[in-house]
């Protein structure tokens, strides 16, 4: 058995988080009668989960809360991972948007995009 610790261990967990979620979806027997909402903006998570759900015809929505630009990322690899995840949102055709701007963006891509605004508790 190999135990990966520290920064390398955290990075490994990050890279495998999507695969681990697929294992959980299989274990709890998610099927066509369920709807899965994915809330993530990194392709290392989104790609394996969405591919599994698509392959098994499980209805999927992506919850999109922002549309960032390249200059907002310190590292090019993070921008690439974010941009790649966005491509999966568009391929899915179903997005839950939190704003009119996000809704309109995805509708121009042919997506169903209902708005679910952010709720805040003032107390």
C-alpha positions as CSV (number, residue, x, y, z in Angstrom):
1,X,0.0,0.0,0.0
2,X,1.3,3.5,-0.9
3,X,0.2,6.4,1.3
4,X,0.5,9.8,-0.4
5,X,0.7,12.7,2.1
6,X,1.1,16.4,2.1
7,X,0.8,18.6,-0.9
8,X,1.2,15.7,-3.3
9,X,-1.6,13.8,-1.5
10,X,-4.0,16.8,-1.6
11,X,-3.2,17.2,-5.3
12,X,-3.8,13.5,-6.0
13,X,-7.1,13.8,-4.2
14,X,-8.1,16.8,-6.2
15,X,-7.3,15.0,-9.5
16,X,-9.3,11.9,-8.5
17,X,-12.3,13.6,-6.9
18,X,-14.4,13.1,-10.0
19,X,-13.6,9.5,-10.2
20,X,-14.4,9.1,-6.5
21,X,-17.8,10.7,-7.1
22,X,-18.5,8.2,-9.9
23,X,-17.8,5.4,-7.5
24,X,-20.3,6.9,-5.0
25,X,-22.9,7.4,-7.7
26,X,-22.6,3.7,-8.7
27,X,-22.7,2.6,-5.0
28,X,-25.9,4.5,-4.3
29,X,-27.4,3.3,-7.6
30,X,-28.2,6.6,-9.2
31,X,-30.3,5.9,-12.4
32,X,-32.5,7.5,-15.0
33,X,-35.2,8.3,-12.5
34,X,-32.8,10.6,-10.6
35,X,-31.6,14.1,-11.5
36,X,-28.0,15.1,-10.7
37,X,-26.9,18.7,-10.2
38,X,-23.2,19.2,-10.5
39,X,-21.6,22.2,-8.8
40,X,-17.9,22.4,-9.8
41,X,-15.8,24.5,-12.1
42,X,-12.8,22.2,-12.5
43,X,-12.6,19.7,-15.4
44,X,-10.8,17.1,-13.2
45,X,-14.1,16.8,-11.3
46,X,-16.6,17.5,-14.0
47,X,-15.3,15.3,-16.9
48,X,-15.5,11.9,-15.3
49,X,-18.8,12.6,-13.5
50,X,-20.5,14.0,-16.6
51,X,-19.2,11.3,-18.8
52,X,-20.6,8.6,-16.5
53,X,-24.0,10.3,-16.2
54,X,-24.2,10.9,-19.9
55,X,-23.3,7.3,-20.7
56,X,-26.0,6.1,-18.4
57,X,-28.7,8.6,-19.6
58,X,-29.0,10.1,-16.1
59,X,-30.5,13.7,-16.3
60,X,-27.9,16.2,-15.3
61,X,-27.8,20.0,-14.7
62,X,-24.8,22.1,-14.0
63,X,-25.1,24.9,-11.4
64,X,-23.2,27.8,-12.8
65,X,-22.6,30.8,-10.5
66,X,-20.0,32.7,-12.5
67,X,-18.4,33.2,-15.8
68,X,-14.8,34.1,-15.2
69,X,-12.2,35.5,-17.6
70,X,-8.6,34.4,-18.2
71,X,-7.0,37.4,-16.4
72,X,-8.7,36.3,-13.2
73,X,-6.5,33.2,-12.9
74,X,-2.9,33.2,-11.5
75,X,-1.9,30.1,-13.4
76,X,-2.7,29.1,-17.0
77,X,-3.5,25.5,-16.0
78,X,-6.3,26.7,-13.7
79,X,-7.8,28.8,-16.6
80,X,-7.5,25.8,-18.9
81,X,-9.3,23.5,-16.3
82,X,-12.0,26.1,-15.8
83,X,-12.5,26.7,-19.5
84,X,-12.7,22.9,-20.2
85,X,-15.3,22.5,-17.5
86,X,-17.3,25.2,-19.1
87,X,-17.3,23.2,-22.3
88,X,-19.0,20.4,-20.5
89,X,-21.7,22.7,-19.2
90,X,-22.4,23.7,-22.8
91,X,-22.4,20.1,-24.0
92,X,-24.9,19.0,-21.4
93,X,-27.4,21.5,-22.7
94,X,-28.8,22.0,-19.1
95,X,-27.6,24.7,-16.8
96,X,-29.0,26.3,-13.7
97,X,-28.0,30.0,-13.8
98,X,-27.9,32.5,-10.9
99,X,-28.2,35.5,-13.1
100,X,-29.8,36.8,-16.2
101,X,-26.3,37.3,-17.8
102,X,-25.4,33.6,-17.3
103,X,-28.8,32.5,-18.5
104,X,-28.5,34.5,-21.7
105,X,-25.0,33.3,-22.3
106,X,-26.0,29.6,-22.1
107,X,-29.2,30.2,-24.1
108,X,-27.0,31.5,-27.0
109,X,-25.2,28.1,-26.8
110,X,-28.6,26.2,-27.1
111,X,-28.9,25.3,-23.4
112,X,-31.9,25.2,-21.2
113,X,-31.0,27.7,-18.5
114,X,-33.5,28.4,-15.8
115,X,-32.5,31.1,-13.2
116,X,-32.3,30.1,-9.6
117,X,-31.3,33.4,-7.9
118,X,-29.1,33.5,-4.8
119,X,-31.0,33.5,-1.5
120,X,-29.6,35.3,1.5
121,X,-30.7,35.1,5.1
122,X,-30.7,38.6,6.6
123,X,-31.0,37.3,10.2
